[in-house]
Amino acid sequence: MCRPSMIYKIALTAGIVLSFVCSYLAHQRFDMPERPEISPGWRCERIVSMAPSLTETLYALGLGDRVVGVTRYCKYPPDVADKPRIGGYFDPNFEAILALHPDLVVMLEEHEQSLPAFKKLKLETRVVSHKTIEGIIDSFRSLGRTCGRGPEGRRMASDYEAQLRWIQRKTAGLPRPRVLVAIDRTPKQGHLTDVYVAGDDGYFDRMIELAGGENAYRENRVRYPVVSSEGIIWLNPDIIVDLVGETALKKQDKSSFEAEWDELGQVNAVKNHRVFVFGQDYADVPGPRFLRIVRDLARILHPDVDWRRTDEPRMAH
């Protein structure tokens, strides 16, 4: 039989251990809000953006007032017109960047060749991928976490995923038209010349899929291959989406862009008047506004679907 003094010592030791464990667990729990997504190790108050899609993402996360420098190609939202310029997409002006005293430079995977220079300048950087739809959505979370907007970033990503699921439900079980997305072309005396189209690129290709279609060009060797008029006739897409951009539409009427496809009258899309010219300024910016393109595509691909937003999930952000 244990003596009272022994029992007391055992109880005291157990109490001390239990108190330590509880204290440790409580410390771990209450330390969670102090992770980088809430309190980053840097102030994250002076951000330089290295691409239009990144600028749009930062603004969508509510960080626009912290953006102190953007590229010469950044045009949206309109507020960026007053932001200092730090060069181009692939030719950043490091002197201009340093003059802004940034505590964070946000860049894409395509900019990784510049990382050694930024490291040498002792500038904090974060790299995200906007090559795919999934990468864009993930950047909402990662940039939100990096810049103390973790909950906002997660909520934004969740909203986008819910919207995409809603569009997919609307088109589930319907025929999937074959879509050719023309990324860039140079009209020559009113005729079609070689056309850059979306291949199996993970971006436009994925948007076509999400909108309820099938990419007419599925070669995976090149993201944006050049296709001749004869090649387009051979592909014979049901729908053609011609991304021409706002600048081009200021120089040439939308109907004239559509008319240039008439020489391919044997193609289903042309024959059935299913050529659509997209002049939206966000059509070729792989950022938060990609969701608008998916919506536009879904309505074009499936015009008979009831697209009224009575059952559409609400966006919280």
N, C-alpha and C positions, 0 to 999 in steps of 0.2 A: 504494500500500500504506500502510495506517495505521501510524503509529509506535506503539511500545509505550506511550508516555506517553498518546497519544490514546486507545488502547484502554482503558487504565486509567481515564481520565476518564469515558469513555462507560459503562463497567461500574459505576463508582462512582455516577454520576448515576442509572443504571437501578436500582441497588440502593436508593438513597435513595427514589426514587419508589415502588418496589415495597414498601418498608418502610412508607411513608406510607399507601399504599392498604390494605395488610393491617391496619395499625393502625386505620385509619378503619373498615374493615369489621368488625374485631373489636369496636371500640368500639360500632358500631351494634348488633351482635348482642348483646353483653352488656348494652347499655342497654335491651333489650326488656323485661326483668322490671321495669324502673323506670317503665313506663307507668302511667297512672292506675288501671288495673284491679288493680295490685298495690300501688302506693304513691301513693294520691291526694294531690292538693295540699292537701286538708284532712284532718283527723284522722279524720272519719267515725266518731266514738265516741259522739256524742250526736245521735240521729236522731229527728225528729218525723215521724209518719205521719199523713197527712191523710184516710185512708179505710181501712175494714176490709180490703179486698182487698190494699192495700199493706202493712198490718200483717202479714197472713198470708204475703205474699211475703217480707218481710224475715225473718220467723221461719223460713220454709222454707229461706232462704239461710244460716241459722246466725247471723243478726244480731240475734236477739231481745234479747240482753243489752245491745245498744247503743241499743235503742229506749227513749227517755225520755219520750215523750208520744204519746198516741193520741186519737182522737175518742171521743165518748160512745157511738158505735155499734159500736166495736171490742169483740168478745166472744171471739174465737178467735185463738190458743190460750188456754186458761184463765189462763195467766200474765199476760195483759194486764189482768186484773181489778185488779191492783195498780198499774198504770201511771197516772201523772197524766193528766187529761183536758184537752184543748186546745180544747174546743168541739165544734161539729157539722161536718157534711159541707160545708155552704155558709156556715156562720157561725163561722169560726175566731176564737178569743179570742187576739188578737195579744199582749196583755199576758201571758197565761198561757204562750204560746209563748216569749216573750223571757225569762221567768223561768226557763225550763229550760235556757237557754244552749246551744241546739242548734248543731251545726256543719253540719247538713244537714236540710232539710225536703223530704220526698218527697211529691209530689202527682200528681194525675191531670190529664188535659187539661181536664176539667171545672172545675178550680180555677184556670185561667189568669187569670181576672179578678183573682185575689189576687196575681199575680206582681208588679205594681208596688209593692204594699204591702211585700212581702217584700224587694224590691230596695231600697226606701227604708230598711228596717230593717237592710240589709246582711247578710241571711241567705242562705246558699248554698241553692239549690233544684235539684231534679231532677224533671222532668215525664215521666211515662210514660203509655201508653194501655192501659186495660183494657176498651175497648169491644168488642174482638174476641178470639177465641181466639189468633190470631197475635200480637196485641198483648200479651197476657198472657205468652205464652211468650217473646217478645222482651224483656219487662221482666225476666225472670230473668237474661238476659245483661247487659242494660244496668245494672241495679241491682247485679248482682254485680261488674261492671267498675268501677262508680262507687265501690263500698264495699270494694274490695280482695278480693272473692270471685269474681274472674273465672273461674277454673277450675270452681268450684262452680256458678256460674250457667250456664256453657256445658254442663256435665254434666247439670244439672237440665233444661235446655231439650231436650237430646238425648234424655233419658229420656222426657220427655213426648211428644215427636214419635214415638219408637219405640212407645210405648203406643198412640197414636192410629193409627199404621199397622197395628198388630196387630189392633185392633178393626175397621178397615176391611177387612183381609184376611179376617176371620171372616165379614163380611157381604157380601163381594163376590159379585155375581151373583144375590143374593137379591132378591125383590120388596121394594119400598120403600114401606111403609105411609105414609099421609098423617097427619101428627101436628099436633094443635093444642095449643100450650102456653099455658095460662091463667096470666098473670103476677099478676093481682090482680082481685078481685071482692068485692063487698059483698053477702052474702046478705040477702035481705029477706023475712022471714016464711017462710023455707024455700024461697023461689023464687029462680031465677037472674035477676039484673038484668044490666046491661051488664057485659061482661067485657073486661079489658085482655088482649090476646094478643100473642105474639111475632110481629112481622112480619119483614121482611127486615132484621134488626138486626145481623147479623154475629156475634152471640153465641149466643143460643138457636137461631137459625136454623142456624148453623154446627154446633152440637152435634147437632142433629137429623140433619144430613147425615152427620156423622162416625159417628153411631150406626147408620146404615143406613136412615134414613127420609127423608121429604120433608115440608117445612113445608106445612101445609094453607093457610096464609095467606101469600101471596108479594107482596103489595102493598109497594112500596119507598118509598112517600111518607112513611110514619110508622113509626118503630121499634116502637112499642107502641100500635097502634090499639085503639079501643073497638069491640067487636062485640056486637050485640044477639043475643037468642035466635034470632030469625029468620035473622040472618046466620050463626050457627053451623049451623043446619039447612041453609042453602044451601051452606055449605062442606063439610058432611057428612064430617068427619074419621074415619079408621079408628081412631085412638087419641087420647085426650084426657089430657094431663098437667096436673094442677091443682096449682100451687105455692101452698101456703097458709102454710107456715112453722110453726115450733115454737110461737110465741106463740098463733097461732090454734088450733092443736091442743090447747092447754091449756084453751081455753074451749069447744071443740066437738069431739065425737068424730069420728074419721077417717071412719067409715062414714056419718055424717050428711052430711059434705061430699060423699061419693060419691053419696048418695041425692038430693041436690039436682039432679043432672044427669038424674034419671029422667024429668023432664017433657019432655026432648028424646028421647023413645023412638024416634023415626024416624031418629035419627042413628046411623050404623054403630057408632061407638065405644060408645054407650050400649046399643044393641041387642045387641051382642056382648060386653058386660061388659068393655070395654077402657078404662075410666076409672080413672086412677091418681092418687092424692093423694100429693104429695111434701111431707113435713113437715120434711125435713132443714134444719138451720139454715144450711147452706152453699148451698142451692138458688139463692138470689138474690144470692150474693156472687161476683162475677166475678174470683176469685183462683185460687190453686193447686189448690183442691179442686174446680174445675170438672171435672177428670178423673173424679171420682166420679160426677158427674151423667151424663157421657157413658157410663160403664160401666153405670149404672142404666138409662139409656135404651136402650142396646143390648140388654140382657137383656129388657126389656119389649117392644121392637120385634121381637126375634127369639128367642123363648123356646125354639125347637127347636135352636138352635145349642149346641154343646158349649162352654160357657164355663169349663170347668175350666182352671186356669192352668198346665197342664203345659208349654205352649209359649209362655207369656207372657214378654215380655222383662223382665228384672229391673231394678228401679229402684236406681240406684247411690246416690242421695242419701238 
